[in-house]
Amino acid sequence: MAFFGGPIYKGGYPFFKPGIRMSGQVFISGNAGAPVNGTSGTLAGKAGKGSLLIDRTNANLYMNTNTQASPTWTLLAGGTGVTAFSTTDSITAHAGGGQASATALTTTINHVTTVVSAGDSVALPLAVAGSIVLVTNKAGQPMQVFGSGTDTINGVATATGVSQGIWTEALYLAETSAPGGNWVVTPAALYSEVPTAVGSASFTVPVHISHAFVFNRAGVVAATLAAATAGGPGTGDDGNIYQFTSDSANAHTITFTGGTLDSGSAAVTTATFNANKGASLEIMAYNGRYKVLAANGVSFS
């Protein structure tokens, strides 16, 4: 092992120029912040495959898993990763949802106990290939779970995340490492058999998970369902089942973005419930659209 430039003595104490060469172009170096991949990225043309880089700002360790000419810095471990066999209780999901402000999950086992509104959010740690994170939702609303940075979950776009139902326990496994790593979770683990009560005037239906919803507002609920993503588990929403029923005598509506509801006639945009308890609709996502499986007291337009 040799040090770049050799030891330099100052005031009687030795220190070394940054970078410790291990063999050839494989060495250990430091960086202020996360490294950048590619031919114009961090240490491109200098750090060979297998080189290690320490992010001094966030206390993360990366390895170049690609070529010297075009490094790919793969996160191995660090301060923003998971502390092994650690647990956090009484977690509150971020009110208002979204990835940017999502409550960060930093331990192996995470118990979320407060989700004020459907879609309030949490974020997994940066993905480190082979790591496992258990997330439980013990609250009365489904929550949205995001990856950190550019990480994905089941291949779902970073800014979209996945919905984890109430009283569910899901095990997330990192199959690849950050940046741009992917967490894998069994879709069935995200599904809750306990329906979500919807009592707000407007409601955005979580797209990427099968679930049941009860409209119980003393007034009309105007729900919106975004277009489904074509493809099976890991890539899309094919096979997801969404059930809606009314527990109040109001003409609730569901608007399908882009007119993606197939009701057996011309494609429609809106499902309107009769103003009676028990009006219901069951649909299934397939090939980027929604198919009506059953309808009772619901009209389409």
C-alpha positions in Angstrom: 0.0 0.0 0.0 1.3 3.4 -0.9 0.1 6.9 -0.1 -0.2 9.5 -2.8 2.8 11.8 -2.5 4.1 9.9 0.6 4.0 11.3 4.2 4.3 15.0 4.7 5.6 16.2 8.1 4.4 19.4 9.6 5.1 20.4 13.2 6.3 16.9 14.0 3.1 15.0 13.1 2.8 13.1 9.8 -0.3 13.5 7.6 -1.0 12.4 4.0 -2.4 13.9 0.9 -6.0 12.8 0.3 -6.2 9.4 -1.3 -4.7 6.1 -0.4 -3.6 3.9 -3.4 -4.3 0.2 -2.8 -3.1 -1.2 -6.2 -2.8 0.3 -9.6 -5.8 2.6 -10.0 -7.8 1.2 -7.0 -7.7 3.5 -4.0 -9.6 5.1 -1.2 -10.5 8.8 -1.4 -12.8 11.3 0.0 -15.5 13.7 -1.3 -17.5 16.5 0.1 -21.0 15.1 -0.6 -22.4 12.3 -2.7 -20.3 11.3 -5.7 -21.5 11.8 -9.3 -21.5 8.9 -11.8 -20.3 8.9 -15.4 -17.5 10.0 -17.6 -17.7 13.5 -16.2 -18.4 12.4 -12.7 -16.4 12.1 -9.5 -12.9 10.8 -10.1 -13.7 9.8 -13.7 -10.5 8.6 -15.4 -8.8 8.2 -12.0 -10.7 5.7 -9.8 -10.6 2.2 -11.1 -13.2 -0.5 -10.5 -13.3 -1.4 -6.8 -12.1 2.0 -5.5 -13.7 3.3 -2.4 -15.0 6.8 -1.7 -16.0 8.3 1.6 -18.7 11.0 1.5 -17.3 13.2 4.3 -20.5 15.3 4.5 -23.0 12.5 5.0 -20.7 9.8 6.3 -21.5 7.3 3.5 -19.2 4.8 1.9 -19.3 4.2 -1.9 -17.6 1.7 -4.3 -16.9 2.2 -8.0 -18.6 -0.8 -9.6 -18.0 0.2 -13.2 -14.9 1.3 -15.1 -12.2 3.8 -14.4 -13.4 5.9 -17.4 -17.0 6.0 -16.2 -17.3 5.3 -12.5 -20.6 4.1 -11.0 -20.5 4.9 -7.3 -22.6 2.3 -5.4 -23.6 3.0 -1.9 -22.3 0.4 0.5 -23.1 1.7 3.9 -23.2 4.9 6.0 -24.9 7.5 8.0 -28.0 7.7 5.8 -28.3 3.9 5.5 -29.9 1.6 8.0 -28.5 0.9 11.5 -28.7 -2.9 11.8 -31.4 -4.5 14.0 -32.6 -1.1 15.2 -36.2 -0.1 15.9 -38.2 3.1 15.9 -41.7 3.4 17.4 -44.4 6.0 17.3 -43.4 7.5 13.9 -45.6 10.2 12.4 -45.9 10.3 8.6 -45.4 13.7 7.0 -48.7 15.6 6.7 -49.6 16.6 3.2 -47.5 13.7 1.6 -44.9 14.0 -1.1 -41.3 12.7 -1.3 -39.5 15.9 -0.5 -40.7 16.3 3.1 -41.5 12.7 3.8 -40.6 11.5 7.3 -37.3 9.6 7.0 -37.2 6.0 8.2 -33.7 5.3 9.6 -33.9 2.0 11.3 -34.5 -1.7 10.4 -37.9 -1.8 12.0 -40.2 1.2 11.7 -43.6 1.4 13.4 -45.7 4.3 11.9 -48.5 5.1 14.3 -49.8 8.5 13.1 -51.1 9.1 9.6 -53.5 12.0 9.8 -54.7 11.9 6.2 -54.5 9.3 3.5 -51.3 9.8 1.5 -49.2 11.3 4.3 -45.7 10.1 3.6 -42.6 8.3 4.8 -39.3 7.7 3.0 -37.1 4.6 3.1 -33.3 5.0 3.7 -31.0 5.1 0.8 -31.0 1.6 -0.8 -28.0 -0.6 0.0 -28.2 -3.9 -1.9 -29.2 -6.7 0.4 -30.5 -4.5 3.2 -34.0 -5.1 4.6 -36.4 -2.6 6.1 -39.7 -3.5 7.9 -42.4 -0.9 7.9 -45.7 -1.2 9.7 -48.7 1.1 9.4 -50.6 1.1 12.6 -52.6 4.2 11.8 -56.2 4.6 10.5 -55.2 5.9 7.0 -53.1 4.5 4.1 -49.7 6.2 3.8 -47.4 6.8 0.8 -44.0 5.2 1.0 -41.2 6.7 -1.1 -37.6 5.8 -1.9 -34.8 8.4 -1.0 -33.2 10.5 -3.7 -33.7 8.7 -7.0 -34.4 5.3 -5.5 -37.5 3.5 -6.6 -39.9 0.9 -5.1 -41.0 -2.0 -7.3 -39.7 0.1 -10.2 -42.3 2.8 -9.5 -41.2 6.3 -10.3 -39.4 8.0 -7.4 -41.8 10.9 -7.1 -44.8 8.5 -7.1 -44.0 5.9 -4.4 -46.4 3.2 -3.3 -49.4 3.2 -1.0 -49.2 1.0 2.2 -52.6 0.2 3.6 -53.7 0.5 7.2 -52.8 -2.2 9.7 -50.3 -3.7 7.3 -46.7 -4.9 7.7 -44.4 -4.7 4.7 -40.9 -6.0 4.2 -38.8 -3.9 1.7 -35.7 -5.5 0.3 -33.0 -3.5 -1.6 -32.1 -5.3 -4.7 -29.7 -2.6 -6.0 -27.9 0.3 -4.3 -28.3 4.0 -4.4 -28.2 6.3 -6.3 -31.1 5.0 -8.3 -31.4 1.8 -6.3 -34.6 -0.2 -6.2 -36.5 -1.6 -3.3 -38.7 -4.7 -3.8 -41.8 -5.3 -1.8 -44.5 -7.9 -2.3 -47.6 -6.0 -3.5 -49.9 -8.2 -1.3 -48.0 -6.9 1.8 -49.2 -3.4 1.1 -52.9 -4.4 0.9 -55.1 -4.0 3.9 -58.5 -5.8 4.3 -59.6 -2.9 6.5 -61.4 -0.4 4.3 -60.4 3.3 4.4 -63.2 5.7 5.5 -63.2 8.8 3.2 -64.9 11.8 4.9 -63.3 14.7 3.0 -64.9 16.7 0.2 -62.1 15.8 -2.2 -60.0 12.7 -2.2 -57.1 11.4 -4.3 -57.3 7.6 -4.6 -54.0 5.8 -4.1 -53.2 4.2 -7.4 -50.6 1.5 -6.9 -52.2 -0.8 -4.4 -55.5 -2.8 -4.2 -57.8 -1.3 -1.6 -61.4 -0.7 -0.4 -62.8 2.7 0.3 -66.0 3.8 2.1 -67.5 7.2 1.3 -69.0 8.3 4.7 -69.0 12.1 4.4 -72.3 13.9 5.2 -71.9 15.5 1.8 -70.6 14.7 -1.6 -67.1 13.2 -1.9 -65.4 14.1 -5.2 -62.7 11.5 -5.7 -60.0 11.4 -8.4 -58.2 8.3 -9.7 -55.1 8.9 -11.8 -54.4 6.7 -14.8 -53.0 3.2 -14.1 -49.6 2.1 -15.2 -49.6 -0.9 -17.6 -47.6 -4.0 -16.5 -47.7 -6.5 -13.7 -46.2 -6.2 -10.1 -42.9 -4.5 -10.1 -43.6 -2.5 -13.2 -47.3 -1.6 -13.2 -50.8 -1.9 -11.7 -52.3 -4.7 -13.7 -54.5 -6.8 -11.5 -55.0 -4.2 -8.7 -58.6 -4.2 -7.4 -60.3 -1.0 -6.2 -63.6 -1.2 -4.3 -65.8 1.8 -3.4 -69.1 1.9 -1.5 -71.2 4.6 0.0 -72.2 4.8 3.7 -74.0 8.2 3.3 -76.9 9.2 1.1 -75.0 11.5 -1.2 -74.1 11.4 -4.9 -70.4 10.8 -4.6 -68.3 10.9 -7.8 -65.0 9.4 -9.0 -63.2 11.1 -11.9 -60.9 8.9 -13.9 -58.0 11.0 -15.3 -57.9 10.8 -19.1 -61.2 9.0 -19.4 -59.6 5.6 -18.6 -62.7 3.8 -17.2 -64.1 1.0 -19.4 -67.7 0.4 -18.4 -68.7 -1.9 -21.2 -69.8 1.0 -23.4 -67.9 4.0 -24.7 -64.9 5.0 -22.4 -66.1 7.3 -19.7 -64.5 9.8 -17.3 -66.9 9.9 -14.3 -68.7 7.4 -12.1 -71.6 8.9 -10.1 -73.1 7.1 -7.1 -76.8 7.2 -6.4 -77.6 9.3 -3.3 -78.3 6.1 -1.3 -76.2 4.0 1.1 -74.9 0.9 -0.5 -74.2 2.3 -3.9 -70.9 0.6 -4.9 -68.3 0.1 -7.6 -65.5 -2.5 -8.1 -62.9 -2.0 -10.8 -59.6 -3.7 -11.9 -56.6 -2.0 -13.5 -55.3 -3.6 -16.7 -53.1 -2.3 -19.5 -53.2 1.3 -18.2 -57.0 1.4 -17.9 -59.7 0.4 -15.4 -62.3 -2.3 -16.1 -65.7 -2.3 -14.3 -66.1 -5.7 -12.6 -69.3 -4.8 -10.7 -71.5 -1.8 -10.2 -74.6 -1.2 -8.0 -76.4 2.1 -8.1 -73.7 3.8 -10.1 -74.0 5.7 -13.4 -71.3 6.5 -15.9 -70.8 9.6 -18.0 
